[in-house]
Amino acid sequence: MINKLNKISKSTLFKESIIYGFTNALYSGIPILILPLLLKVLEPADYGLVEFYRNLSLLLTPILGLSTVQAITRFYFDLDKNDFKVFVSNIIYLHFFNSIIGSIIILILSLFIKPEYFYITILCVVYFLFNQITEALLSIFRVEKKPKLYLIFRILNIILDLAFLAFLYFFLSSFDWTYRVYPNVTAAVLVGILALIFFYRSGYFHKLNKIFLKKAIIYSSPLILHMISGYIMNIGDRFFILYFLTEKDLGNYAVAYQLGMLVNFLYTSFNLAWVPTFFSLMKNEQYHKIKKIRSITYVGIILFSIFVIGGVSLALKYTSIFGKYNVDLSLIIIVSVAYIFNSMYKFEANYYFYNKKTKKLSFITLGAALITIILNLVFIPIIGLYACALATLISSLFMYLLVVIYKNKGNESITKT
């Protein structure tokens, strides 16, 4: 047992996972890190608008970007160095074009929506563009096994975001939703510009190539449905809460949800290092190694979730961090269990990405999204916020079961694992 642990600790995957884990814990953990501050200075209604901005930003990613950044990691293993640069540059061009079109549409719709929602939506488009440029570069760092460069860009984004947040804290006399949103957008723009400079100096800007652009869209277009369905499951309940309940309820639920999904931070960190390694193992037909890593990953996810629930329950009982918020431990536990299944689902979904079965994966997530919508519509008026948490759990379990079932019915390269 000790020898196995020593072997794992010396592996490249483990070392890269540690780097990605540390980086992602900081980057993804910012909402948790600054949560006490936001709870102190923002009213639940304003925190609800911050949550609306965050959720809408996520939703715009597959709509405006057509999920093409997802194709970068996969096609790195199919194209030579020069063709890969052409491929990436065309994805960046597409993001600029779609951002312009999206902004025009939002300006037209501004006549029909409240001013604050219009401003938030425009800021979401700006954030989307520069964030996706950065994500494209980070995808390249991952497949090229450059975790230190990945770390530098992520840390820079974190530092800028927190620095602007601290600046506003000391110089503002009153706080609303803009206190959180403006620093986040500003940091994304500055890091995105730096990423563009990096792309330019590395020779990534080439002429428009319709063939490569078509390949990216064919691979990624089913992922639009996949990602939107995923966002419906993860954040769609926020819109139902606003409709059936109040912005205060949204703020309370958002806090409970963020605490419950902490296990997702662990798996996301691991997956950043795992995906390029997984693709390489699949290409070389080293299926036995994948089996071993799957077992370790499943156990780690469950143990970490138990640890998180214990820690959060102690914080709720013995601290006053959540003073004016009504955070229900039962909601946190349900969401945490949901993300155990969600993390396992993501592990199995990597088979579909490698085998370019993105359409089948999209239908699975669409089914789960429909389940989420129906459960929220029917049960929020009856049991309130519990309906949202239970819908997340049921849809996550549904996805996990289906990816495993269809994987075992798939082609030889899948069933061997």
Number of C-alpha atoms within 10 A of each C-alpha: 6 7 8 8 9 10 11 14 13 10 11 13 17 17 15 21 23 17 20 25 24 14 22 23 18 17 18 18 15 14 15 16 13 13 16 14 12 21 18 12 15 18 18 21 18 21 25 24 22 22 22 22 21 16 19 19 21 19 22 23 24 23 16 22 25 24 26 28 24 19 24 22 22 21 18 20 15 10 13 10 11 11 17 18 19 20 28 27 23 23 26 22 16 16 23 16 13 17 19 15 12 17 17 13 11 17 13 9 11 16 10 9 10 9 11 11 14 17 14 21 22 19 19 23 23 18 23 26 25 26 23 21 26 24 20 24 21 22 22 17 17 22 21 12 16 14 21 15 14 20 19 12 20 20 16 16 23 20 14 18 21 18 14 17 18 13 11 18 16 8 8 9 7 10 15 16 21 16 21 26 21 17 20 21 19 19 22 26 21 15 21 24 15 16 21 18 11 14 20 13 10 10 12 20 18 16 10 15 14 11 11 18 19 14 15 24 20 17 20 25 22 19 27 23 22 24 22 24 24 22 20 23 25 20 23 21 26 24 15 19 23 15 10 14 16 14 23 19 20 25 26 21 26 19 22 24 23 18 22 26 22 22 28 21 19 22 26 20 21 22 20 21 24 21 20 22 18 22 20 15 15 19 13 9 14 14 17 12 13 15 13 10 13 16 10 10 16 16 10 14 20 19 12 17 22 14 12 20 21 12 11 16 15 11 13 15 9 8 9 10 14 16 12 12 17 14 19 17 17 15 20 25 24 20 27 29 23 24 26 24 23 23 24 23 20 16 22 18 19 20 24 18 21 21 15 16 16 23 19 16 23 21 16 19 28 21 15 24 26 15 17 27 18 11 19 27 16 11 16 19 14 11 11 15 23 19 21 30 27 20 27 30 22 16 25 28 20 19 24 22 16 18 24 15 11 16 19 14 11 16 11 10 15 18 13 13 17
